[in-house]
Amino acid sequence: MWAYAYLIVPPQSKRRLDAIRDLLDHEHAAARTAGRIWASRLVLERRATRILIVSDSPDQEREVDEAVAAELARQQMVFTRTRPMEILAEQG
């Protein structure tokens, strides 16, 4: 499992993120249909907006990543994206 995030500064309103939310929801449904793991969460904070992604692959060159980056740029939102970090499963 892998995790990465987008950081959008300044923070954005829920309404302004509707197109992004639609892209994320579509990718989640496509992944589920294909038997892949891919999930996202929008986190609205006072100082920034974050998009957290958990995936079964470290690949950040998927169509959804390009679409999210393009939409953020189209709306002139300043953002950065972290590198994917491996999530290690606990052994117990």
C-alpha positions in Angstrom: 0.0 0.0 0.0 1.1 3.5 -0.8 0.0 7.0 0.3 0.6 10.4 -1.0 -1.0 13.8 -0.7 -1.8 17.0 -2.5 -1.4 20.2 -0.5 -3.4 23.3 -1.7 -2.6 26.7 -0.2 -4.5 28.8 0.5 -7.4 26.5 1.6 -10.4 26.1 -0.7 -14.1 26.0 -0.1 -16.1 22.7 -0.6 -17.9 24.3 -3.5 -14.8 25.2 -5.3 -13.6 21.6 -5.0 -16.6 20.0 -6.6 -14.8 19.1 -9.9 -11.9 17.6 -7.9 -14.3 15.6 -5.8 -16.0 14.2 -8.9 -12.6 13.2 -10.4 -11.7 11.4 -7.1 -15.0 9.7 -6.8 -14.8 8.5 -10.4 -11.3 7.0 -9.8 -12.4 5.3 -6.7 -15.3 3.6 -8.5 -13.0 2.6 -11.4 -10.5 1.1 -9.1 -13.1 -0.9 -7.2 -14.5 -2.2 -10.6 -11.0 -3.2 -11.7 -10.2 -4.9 -8.3 -7.6 -2.3 -7.4 -7.2 -0.3 -4.2 -7.5 3.5 -4.6 -9.2 5.8 -2.1 -9.0 9.5 -1.4 -10.1 12.0 1.2 -10.5 15.7 1.0 -9.4 17.4 4.2 -10.4 21.0 4.7 -8.2 22.8 7.2 -7.9 26.4 8.2 -4.4 26.8 6.6 -4.6 24.4 3.7 -6.7 21.9 1.9 -5.3 18.4 1.5 -6.2 15.5 -0.7 -5.0 12.3 0.8 -4.6 9.2 -1.5 -4.1 5.6 -0.6 -3.3 3.2 -3.4 -2.0 -0.3 -4.2 0.7 1.3 -6.4 3.2 4.1 -6.1 2.4 5.2 -9.6 1.5 8.9 -9.7 1.2 9.1 -13.5 -2.3 7.7 -13.6 -4.9 9.6 -15.6 -6.6 10.7 -12.3 -3.4 12.4 -11.1 -3.0 14.2 -14.4 -6.7 15.2 -14.3 -6.5 16.5 -10.7 -3.3 18.5 -11.5 -4.9 20.0 -14.6 -8.1 20.9 -12.8 -6.2 22.5 -9.9 -4.1 24.5 -12.5 -7.2 25.5 -14.4 -8.7 26.9 -11.2 -5.4 28.6 -10.5 -5.0 26.8 -7.2 -1.4 26.5 -6.0 -0.5 23.0 -4.9 2.3 20.5 -4.2 2.2 16.8 -4.3 4.2 14.5 -2.0 6.1 11.5 -3.2 4.4 8.2 -2.5 5.3 6.6 0.8 4.9 2.9 1.5 2.5 2.0 4.2 3.8 -1.1 6.0 1.3 -3.5 7.4 1.6 -4.2 11.1 2.5 -7.7 12.0 1.0 -9.0 15.2 
